[in-house]
Amino acid sequence: AYVSCPVMPPYGAKAKQWSVEEVQQFLAVSGFEQYKQTFGENFINGPRLLKMGCHTLPQLGVRRFDHIKKLWTKIKKIIKVSSQYEAEESDPERKAQGSATRIQSLARGNLDRRRVEQIKKERAEREREVYLQMQREQYLEREQAAIKIQQRARGMKERAAVKKLQEEGQLPGQLRQSGKQSDEEALEAAEEPPPAAETEEGAAAAGEGEAQGDEARAEGEAAAEGGEGTGAE
């Protein structure tokens, strides 16, 4: 015997029969549990929910624009499902067609769920590959940074060693430069005037020479005068 399997109506199809508690449950499922108390205090049941408009939500405490937009979208969906369900219930042929459509949707849903699982698995693998690639890149960046730090430290040590050799005068270039400086200093020393003591000794010697020269000239003049006198006699 063929036994028909009843198809469960979609969520919200019987929203017209919802109580206040069921409306609050709808808010919780939709992610707006913070407004349950306000809706309950205003006795918002299924019929009132279906008659609500977008402008009614701020009066019930929903004042954030993004919350109004999202909650009103969900309420409109409930209104649409409820109206379609009522139309199917009033028309047997349309009801059968709607049931067949829901059965096909459920069958496609099973396939879609498997496809979704496969997509999730592929996405997880891709995310894992991206994560590993990022880890490898970060490791290479850290390794390059460490190499640069080592090179910088090595350069600082080399500069310190060169500076130390320069201070000690042990660099080859510095030795040649030191020799040139010593030659130049020798030339400058040769061009410098003699010390004061040496100048005084030279002056004294020059004075003695001049005195001796004067004496020699005086003797020569005396001898010349004597010769002239003898010749006259």
Order of alpha helices (4+ residues) and beta strands (2+ residues): alpha-alpha-alpha-alpha-alpha-alpha-alpha
